[in-house]
Amino acid sequence: MPKEAFDLLLEILAQMANGNAVTIVPVQAEFTTQQAADFLNVSRPFLIELLEARALPHRKVGSHRRVRFEDLLRYKQADDAKRQTVLDQLAAQAQELGLGY
């Protein structure tokens, strides 16, 4: 078994031991708008706004939108990074102002 696969298996088992659900999704998978919204933990209308603003790539299948899991991951990682940057700035500002946080 390759080391990467073994490491992944250990991570999966550790998550399961902590009571966390684990789902394996192919990167090429496409989600419905509801599935994508659930993955990002946002409302479906908010996700539709992201799609219409072209903040998140998608394609149409008939009248239905589909979002690639790979694009969802990329968006989530970028959004998480932005949030962390803002949190770091707020914490630094609180320290400068002596707010005791």
N, C-alpha and C positions, 0 to 999 in steps of 0.2 A: 504494500500500500504506500503510495507517495506521501511524503511528510506533510504536504499541504492538506491532503484529504484527511490524514490522521488528526492534524491540528483542528480542522473544521469539525470533525466528529467529536473531539474533546470539548470544543466550544458548545456544540449542540447539546451534548450530555450535561454540561455544566448549567446551561440555561434551563434545561428540563428539570434538573435537580433543584433549581431555585424556584420552580413552579411557573416558569415562563413558557408560553406557547412558542413553538418553533414551526415556521412554514418555509418550505423550500420552493422558490419561484424561479423559473428560467428567466434570465435577463431579457430574452427576446419576447417574453410574454406581453400581451396587451391587456389592459384593464378597461372596464367600462368606466364611465364617469363616477358612478357610485363607488365602485371598488377603489378607484384612484383617490376619491375624497376620503374614504375610510382609511386608506393607507397613510395619507397625509394628516389625518385627524382634523379635517376641515369639513365644512358643509358642502353639499353638492353645488348649490348656487355659487359659493365662493370659488370652487374649482372651475366652474363654467366661466366665471369672470377671468380667472387666470388664463384659460384657454383662449378666450376671445381677445385678451390683451396680448396674446402671443408670448406670455411669460413661461408657458409650458407647451412644448410641441405636441401635436396630436394629428390624427387623420380621421376622416369620415368614412364610415361604411354605411352607405345609404344615408339615412338621416341621423345615424348614431355616431358619436365620437368615441375614438379609442386612443388610449394613452399608453405608450410603451413603458414597461417597468423600468427600463434603463433610464429613460428621461425623468421618471418620477424620482428615482434614486439621486440623479444628478441635481434636480431641483431641491430635494430635501436636504442634501449635503450642503448646497450653497446657502439655503435658508438657515440651516442650523449654524453655519459659520458666521452669517450676518448677525444672528441673535447673540452668539457668543461674543462677538466683537462689541456689540452694544452693551452687553452685560459687563464686560471687562471695563469699558469706558465709564459706565455708571458706578462701578465699584471703586475705580480710581478717583472719580470725582467725589464720591462719598468720603473716601480717605482724606482727600485734600481739604474738604470742608469740615473734617472732624466729626462726622455724624455718628461714629461709633459702630458702623456696620462691618 
